[in-house]
């Protein structure tokens, strides 16, 4: 299953990217693979991420882990703005 998430960052994209990429091993250990991320065209403080996850339960477990929450806060993720949408692909080109 894939999820698309978007949220506002308070510390800028480059800082968020550095922290996010530094936490890749934890996501992989949780069965998550990052497919893409980028900023919204009209607002670079809004980040969009697409991640392949084993299940929504695994994602919820990861997101509720205090260590992972601490990393998200350090990255500048404004948690109250986060929206996560599960996606069931009907077509994949790559």
ZAKEDO-229601 format. One record per residue: residue number from 1; residue in three letters; x, y, z of N, C-alpha, C, O in turn. Coordinates in Angstrom, 2 decimals, padded with zeros to 5 digits, always signed. Example, Ala and Ser with C-alpha at 12.3 -4.5 7.8 and 13.67 -1.06 7.14 Angstrom:
BEGIN
   num   residuo       n.x       n.y       n.z      ca.x      ca.y      ca.z       c.x       c.y       c.z       o.x       o.y       o.z
     1       ala   +013.19   -005.69   +007.80   +012.30   -004.50   +007.80   +013.20   -003.30   +007.80   +014.24   -003.32   +008.46
     2       ser   +012.85   -002.25   +007.08   +013.67   -001.06   +007.14   +012.90   +000.03   +007.87   +013.41   +001.14   +008.04
//
This chain:
BEGIN
   num   residuo       n.x       n.y       n.z      ca.x      ca.y      ca.z       c.x       c.y       c.z       o.x       o.y       o.z
     1       unk   +000.85   -001.17   +000.00   +000.00   +000.00   +000.00   +000.90   +001.24   +000.00   +001.99   +001.24   +000.56
     2       unk   +000.41   +002.27   -000.63   +001.14   +003.52   -000.66   +000.35   +004.57   +000.12   -000.88   +004.54   +000.19
     3       unk   +001.11   +005.49   +000.71   +000.47   +006.63   +001.36   +001.07   +007.90   +000.76   +002.25   +007.95   +000.40
     4       unk   +000.23   +008.90   +000.66   +000.72   +010.22   +000.32   +000.42   +011.09   +001.52   -000.71   +011.14   +002.01
     5       unk   +001.44   +011.78   +002.00   +001.28   +012.65   +003.15   +001.72   +014.05   +002.77   +002.62   +014.23   +001.95
     6       unk   +001.09   +015.03   +003.38   +001.58   +016.39   +003.24   +001.45   +017.09   +004.60   +000.60   +016.75   +005.41
     7       unk   +002.34   +018.06   +004.80   +002.41   +018.76   +006.07   +003.24   +020.02   +005.89   +003.97   +020.17   +004.91
     8       unk   +003.13   +020.89   +006.84   +003.92   +022.12   +006.83   +005.19   +021.90   +007.65   +005.17   +021.20   +008.66
     9       unk   +006.28   +022.50   +007.22   +007.51   +022.45   +007.98   +007.82   +023.84   +008.53   +007.54   +024.85   +007.89
    10       unk   +008.41   +023.87   +009.71   +008.74   +025.15   +010.34   +010.22   +025.49   +010.22   +010.64   +026.57   +010.63
    11       unk   +011.01   +024.56   +009.67   +012.45   +024.77   +009.62   +013.02   +024.77   +008.21   +014.24   +024.75   +008.02
    12       unk   +012.14   +024.79   +007.22   +012.60   +024.83   +005.83   +012.84   +023.45   +005.26   +013.11   +022.49   +005.98
    13       unk   +012.73   +023.36   +003.93   +012.85   +022.07   +003.24   +014.22   +021.44   +003.42   +014.31   +020.25   +003.72
    14       unk   +015.29   +022.20   +003.25   +016.64   +021.61   +003.31   +016.91   +020.97   +004.67   +017.49   +019.89   +004.74
    15       unk   +016.50   +021.65   +005.74   +016.68   +021.06   +007.08   +015.84   +019.79   +007.20   +016.32   +018.76   +007.65
    16       unk   +014.56   +019.88   +006.79   +013.68   +018.72   +006.86   +014.29   +017.55   +006.09   +014.32   +016.42   +006.59
    17       unk   +014.77   +017.81   +004.87   +015.34   +016.77   +004.02   +016.52   +016.08   +004.69   +016.63   +014.85   +004.65
    18       unk   +017.41   +016.85   +005.30   +018.58   +016.27   +005.98   +018.15   +015.33   +007.10   +018.68   +014.22   +007.21
    19       unk   +017.20   +015.76   +007.91   +016.73   +014.92   +009.03   +015.98   +013.70   +008.48   +016.20   +012.59   +008.95
    20       unk   +015.11   +013.91   +007.49   +014.33   +012.83   +006.90   +015.25   +011.75   +006.31   +015.06   +010.57   +006.57
    21       unk   +016.22   +012.16   +005.52   +017.14   +011.19   +004.91   +017.98   +010.48   +005.96   +018.34   +009.31   +005.79
    22       unk   +018.31   +011.16   +007.05   +019.07   +010.54   +008.13   +018.28   +009.49   +008.90   +018.85   +008.71   +009.65
    23       unk   +016.98   +009.48   +008.71   +016.10   +008.53   +009.42   +015.62   +007.39   +008.51   +014.75   +006.61   +008.89
    24       unk   +016.19   +007.30   +007.31   +015.77   +006.30   +006.33   +015.88   +004.87   +006.86   +015.01   +004.04   +006.60
    25       unk   +016.95   +004.58   +007.60   +017.13   +003.20   +008.10   +016.00   +002.79   +009.04   +015.59   +001.63   +009.04
    26       unk   +015.49   +003.72   +009.82   +014.37   +003.40   +010.72   +013.11   +003.09   +009.92   +012.34   +002.19   +010.27
    27       unk   +012.89   +003.86   +008.85   +011.72   +003.57   +008.01   +011.87   +002.22   +007.33   +010.91   +001.45   +007.28
    28       unk   +013.05   +001.91   +006.82   +013.26   +000.61   +006.17   +013.05   -000.53   +007.16   +012.46   -001.56   +006.82
    29       unk   +013.52   -000.36   +008.38   +013.34   -001.39   +009.41   +011.85   -001.61   +009.71   +011.46   -002.70   +010.14
    30       unk   +011.05   -000.58   +009.50   +009.60   -000.68   +009.74   +008.86   -001.12   +008.48   +007.63   -001.14   +008.47
    31       unk   +009.59   -001.48   +007.43   +008.95   -001.97   +006.20   +008.43   -000.85   +005.32   +007.48   -001.06   +004.56
    32       unk   +009.04   +000.33   +005.41   +008.60   +001.47   +004.63   +009.68   +001.86   +003.61   +010.88   +001.82   +003.91
    33       unk   +009.24   +002.21   +002.40   +010.16   +002.65   +001.35   +009.70   +004.00   +000.83   +008.54   +004.15   +000.43
    34       unk   +010.58   +004.97   +000.82   +010.25   +006.29   +000.30   +010.27   +006.24   -001.22   +011.26   +005.82   -001.82
    35       unk   +009.18   +006.67   -001.84   +009.09   +006.70   -003.30   +009.42   +008.07   -003.86   +010.12   +008.18   -004.87
    36       unk   +008.93   +009.12   -003.23   +009.31   +010.48   -003.62   +008.93   +011.47   -002.54   +008.11   +011.18   -001.66
    37       unk   +009.54   +012.63   -002.61   +009.14   +013.76   -001.78   +009.46   +015.04   -002.52   +010.35   +015.07   -003.37
    38       unk   +008.75   +016.09   -002.18   +008.98   +017.38   -002.81   +008.15   +018.45   -002.11   +007.39   +018.17   -001.18
    39       unk   +008.32   +019.67   -002.59   +007.59   +020.79   -002.00   +006.43   +021.17   -002.90   +006.45   +020.93   -004.11
    40       unk   +005.45   +021.77   -002.30   +004.29   +022.26   -003.05   +004.74   +023.43   -003.93   +005.51   +024.28   -003.48
    41       unk   +004.26   +023.48   -005.16   +004.72   +024.48   -006.13   +004.53   +025.91   -005.65   +005.37   +026.77   -005.93
    42       unk   +003.45   +026.19   -004.96   +003.18   +027.57   -004.54   +003.55   +027.86   -003.09   +003.30   +028.97   -002.61
    43       unk   +004.14   +026.87   -002.38   +004.51   +027.08   -000.99   +005.56   +026.05   -000.58   +005.23   +024.89   -000.31
    44       unk   +006.83   +026.46   -000.55   +007.91   +025.51   -000.26   +007.97   +025.07   +001.19   +008.80   +024.24   +001.55
    45       unk   +007.09   +025.61   +002.04   +007.00   +025.14   +003.42   +006.02   +023.98   +003.56   +005.86   +023.44   +004.66
    46       unk   +005.36   +023.59   +002.46   +004.48   +022.42   +002.48   +005.16   +021.31   +001.71   +005.47   +021.44   +000.53
    47       unk   +005.38   +020.20   +002.40   +006.11   +019.06   +001.84   +005.13   +017.93   +001.58   +004.22   +017.67   +002.37
    48       unk   +005.33   +017.25   +000.44   +004.54   +016.08   +000.07   +005.48   +014.89   +000.00   +006.59   +014.98   -000.54
    49       unk   +005.04   +013.76   +000.54   +005.85   +012.54   +000.59   +004.98   +011.37   +000.16   +003.82   +011.27   +000.56
    50       unk   +005.54   +010.48   -000.66   +004.86   +009.23   -001.01   +005.72   +008.09   -000.50   +006.91   +008.01   -000.82
    51       unk   +005.12   +007.21   +000.28   +005.85   +006.10   +000.89   +005.07   +004.81   +000.68   +003.84   +004.79   +000.81
    52       unk   +005.78   +003.75   +000.37   +005.20   +002.41   +000.31   +005.28   +001.82   +001.71   +006.35   +001.79   +002.32
    53       unk   +004.14   +001.36   +002.22   +004.09   +000.79   +003.57   +003.51   -000.62   +003.51   +002.70   -000.94   +002.64
    54       unk   +003.93   -001.46   +004.45   +003.39   -002.83   +004.50   +001.91   -002.81   +004.86   +001.12   -003.57   +004.30
    55       unk   +001.54   -001.93   +005.80   +000.14   -001.85   +006.22   -000.06   -000.55   +006.98   +000.90   +000.07   +007.43
    56       unk   -001.30   -000.15   +007.11   -001.61   +001.04   +007.89   -001.29   +000.82   +009.37   -000.93   +001.76   +010.08
    57       unk   -001.42   -000.43   +009.84   -001.07   -000.73   +011.22   +000.41   -000.46   +011.47   +000.77   +000.12   +012.50
    58       unk   +001.27   -000.89   +010.53   +002.71   -000.66   +010.66   +003.01   +000.84   +010.65   +003.85   +001.32   +011.41
    59       unk   +002.31   +001.57   +009.78   +002.52   +003.01   +009.72   +002.11   +003.66   +011.03   +002.83   +004.51   +011.55
    60       unk   +000.96   +003.28   +011.57   +000.50   +003.85   +012.84   +001.47   +003.53   +013.98   +001.74   +004.36   +014.84
    61       unk   +002.00   +002.31   +013.97   +002.98   +001.91   +014.98   +004.22   +002.80   +014.88   +004.73   +003.29   +015.89
    62       unk   +004.70   +003.01   +013.66   +005.88   +003.85   +013.42   +005.60   +005.29   +013.87   +006.42   +005.91   +014.55
    63       unk   +004.44   +005.82   +013.49   +004.12   +007.21   +013.77   +003.85   +007.46   +015.26   +003.96   +008.60   +015.71
    64       unk   +003.51   +006.44   +016.01   +003.23   +006.63   +017.43   +004.46   +006.36   +018.32   +004.42   +006.57   +019.53
    65       unk   +005.54   +005.89   +017.72   +006.78   +005.64   +018.46   +007.38   +006.98   +018.90   +007.65   +007.83   +018.05
    66       unk   +007.60   +007.18   +020.20   +008.12   +008.46   +020.69   +009.45   +008.88   +020.03   +009.67   +010.07   +019.80
    67       unk   +010.32   +007.93   +019.73   +011.60   +008.26   +019.09   +011.36   +008.82   +017.69   +012.01   +009.79   +017.29
    68       unk   +010.44   +008.23   +016.95   +010.14   +008.71   +015.60   +009.45   +010.07   +015.65   +009.71   +010.94   +014.81
    69       unk   +008.58   +010.27   +016.63   +007.92   +011.57   +016.79   +008.95   +012.66   +017.09   +008.84   +013.78   +016.61
    70       unk   +009.94   +012.31   +017.89   +011.01   +013.26   +018.23   +011.77   +013.67   +016.97   +012.10   +014.85   +016.80
    71       unk   +012.06   +012.71   +016.10   +012.75   +013.00   +014.85   +011.90   +013.91   +013.96   +012.41   +014.86   +013.37
    72       unk   +010.61   +013.62   +013.87   +009.72   +014.46   +013.05   +009.68   +015.89   +013.58   +009.67   +016.85   +012.81
    73       unk   +009.65   +016.03   +014.90   +009.66   +017.37   +015.49   +010.98   +018.07   +015.19   +010.99   +019.25   +014.87
    74       unk   +012.10   +017.35   +015.30   +013.41   +017.92   +015.00   +013.49   +018.37   +013.54   +014.14   +019.37   +013.23
    75       unk   +012.82   +017.64   +012.66   +012.82   +017.99   +011.23   +012.00   +019.24   +010.97   +012.13   +019.86   +009.92
    76       unk   +011.15   +019.61   +011.91   +010.30   +020.78   +011.74   +008.90   +020.45   +011.25   +008.15   +021.35   +010.86
    77       unk   +008.54   +019.17   +011.27   +007.20   +018.77   +010.85   +006.17   +019.37   +011.81   +006.21   +019.12   +013.01
    78       unk   +005.27   +020.15   +011.26   +004.18   +020.73   +012.06   +003.08   +019.68   +012.09   +002.24   +019.62   +011.19
    79       unk   +003.09   +018.86   +013.15   +002.25   +017.67   +013.22   +000.76   +017.96   +013.06   +000.04   +017.14   +012.49
    80       unk   +000.30   +019.10   +013.54   -001.12   +019.39   +013.44   -001.57   +019.68   +012.00   -002.77   +019.74   +011.72
    81       unk   -000.61   +019.86   +011.09   -000.97   +020.10   +009.68   -000.87   +018.83   +008.83   -001.22   +018.85   +007.65
    82       unk   -000.41   +017.75   +009.43   -000.15   +016.53   +008.66   -001.46   +015.84   +008.24   -002.37   +015.63   +009.04
    83       unk   -001.50   +015.51   +006.94   -002.62   +014.75   +006.38   -002.02   +013.54   +005.68   -001.14   +013.69   +004.82
    84       unk   -002.48   +012.34   +006.04   -001.99   +011.10   +005.45   -003.15   +010.43   +004.73   -004.21   +010.19   +005.30
    85       unk   -002.93   +010.13   +003.44   -003.97   +009.51   +002.62   -003.48   +008.17   +002.10   -002.50   +008.14   +001.36
    86       unk   -004.15   +007.05   +002.45   -003.78   +005.76   +001.89   -004.24   +005.70   +000.43   -005.33   +006.16   +000.09
    87       unk   -003.39   +005.14   -000.42   -003.67   +005.05   -001.85   -003.59   +003.59   -002.28   -002.66   +002.87   -001.90
    88       unk   -004.55   +003.16   -003.07   -004.49   +001.85   -003.71   -004.25   +002.10   -005.20   -005.16   +002.49   -005.93
    89       unk   -003.02   +001.87   -005.63   -002.71   +002.15   -007.05   -003.53   +001.28   -007.99   -003.71   +000.08   -007.75
    90       unk   -004.00   +001.88   -009.03   -004.72   +001.17   -010.09   -003.86   +001.06   -011.33   -004.18   +000.30   -012.25
    91       unk   -002.77   +001.81   -011.36   -001.84   +001.79   -012.47   -000.49   +002.27   -011.97   -000.41   +003.29   -011.28
    92       unk   +000.56   +001.55   -012.30   +001.91   +001.98   -011.95   +002.77   +001.92   -013.20   +002.83   +000.90   -013.88
    93       unk   +003.43   +003.03   -013.48   +004.24   +003.09   -014.70   +005.67   +002.63   -014.47   +006.34   +002.23   -015.42
    94       unk   +006.14   +002.68   -013.22   +007.55   +002.37   -012.97   +007.72   +001.43   -011.79   +008.84   +001.07   -011.44
//
